Amino acid sequence: MSTAISNREIREALAQAVGAVPGINVYRYPPDNVTVPCVMISGLSMKPITFDGNRETTIDVIVLVSRRTVDQMAGLDQLLDADDPSSVITAIEEANAPGVDFFVESFGSYRELVVAEVGYYAADVVVRVMT
């Protein structure tokens, strides 16, 4: 049994949605190097078919900002503010991709993440996708 929407199309729809956030760099796959602030679309986990006939996909998204000063955490807070119209959370929840419905399940887990031997402030966003 196949689905009409491919994993690549889901990833692209999510990238387009978060790309609407002003000043954000979007990486569709985890890169070797990053330019912050950015969003990395990471792993996908699929349930082939649900009771209502849809496929459910969970996507791990990582949001990163500079770690030069602790003030950068305020930028990470803003990117994850569900009440901010220019946040990653709002962009995902308001996405309008044909045949793809996005739902933010959770966000947070603030931490340091090292990419190419450089430390960044990072947080996770877990997105559920119904196709």
N, C-alpha and C positions, 0 to 999 in steps of 0.2 A: 504494500500500500504506500503510495507516495503522496506528498503534500505539494500544493501549488507554490508555496513560498519556500525558497531554499535558505540554507543557513547564511550564505553570502548576502542574499537579499535582506534578511533580518538584520545582519550586521550593518549593512549599508543604510537601511532605514534608521537605525539607532544613531549611526554616525551623522546622518543628515539632521536628525532631531537635535543632538547636542551641539552640532555645528552652528546652530542659531544663537548660541550663547556668545555675547560680544567678547572678543579677545581670546577665545579658547582655541587651543590646538587640539585636533582630534586624530587619534591613532586607531585605526580599525583593528590592528593586531599589536601585541606588545612589541615595541621597537627596541633597537639597540641603544639609542639615545633619545632624549626627549627635550622639547622646548616647552617650558611651563609659562602660564598655567595650561594644563592639558587634561584630556580625558583619554584613557586607554581602554579599549574594549577588549576584555580578556577572554576568559573561558566561557563556553556554552555547554549547558547540560540539557538534554532533551528527554521528554516523555513522548513517545511516538504518537499516542492518541489518547485523548481523555474520554470520559463518559459521554460528553456531548459531541464527540467526533472531531474535536480540534486537537492540534498539536500544541503542547506547552513547552516552552523553552525558558530556561533561566540563564541570564547573562550576568557575569561578574564585570563590573565597570570600576576602574580605579581613577580617582581624581587626584591630580598632583599639583602642588605649588612649590615655589622656592623655599629653601630652608635658610636663606641668608640671615633673616632676622625673625624673631618670634612673631612680629607683626604680620607676617605672611599667613599666619593661622587665621587672621580675620578674613583674608581673601578666601581661604578654604571654607570657613564658616558661611560666607556669602554664597559661594558656589553650591553649597548644600542646603541653603535656606529655602524650604518649601513655600514660604510666603513671599519670596523675592521673584518678581517676574522675569529676571534675567539669570536665574539659577539653573544649574544642570537638572535639578529635580523637576522644576517647572517645565523646562524644555522637553524632558522625557514624557511627563504626564500629559502635556498638551500636544504631543506629536500626532500628526494626522497622516499616517502611511496606509495606503490601500491594502486591506487584507491583513494588517498587523496591528495588534492592540498592545500597548506598553503599560505596565503597572509597576511603580516603584514599591518593592516589598520592604526594603530596609536600606538605611544608609548610616554611615558612621565608621566605627573601628579606626579612629584616627591613629596614625603611627608614622614612623619614619620608614621610607622605602628607598633603597639604593638602586639606582639605574646607572650603569657604566661608571661605577665607583664614585657617584655623586649622590648625596643624600637629599631627599625631598620630603616635605610633609605630604601625607597621602591619606585618603579615606576611601572606603568602599561604598558602592551603590549596587544593590542587588535588584535586577530588573526581571520581572516575569513578563513573558511575551506569549500571547495567544494568536495562533494563525489558523 
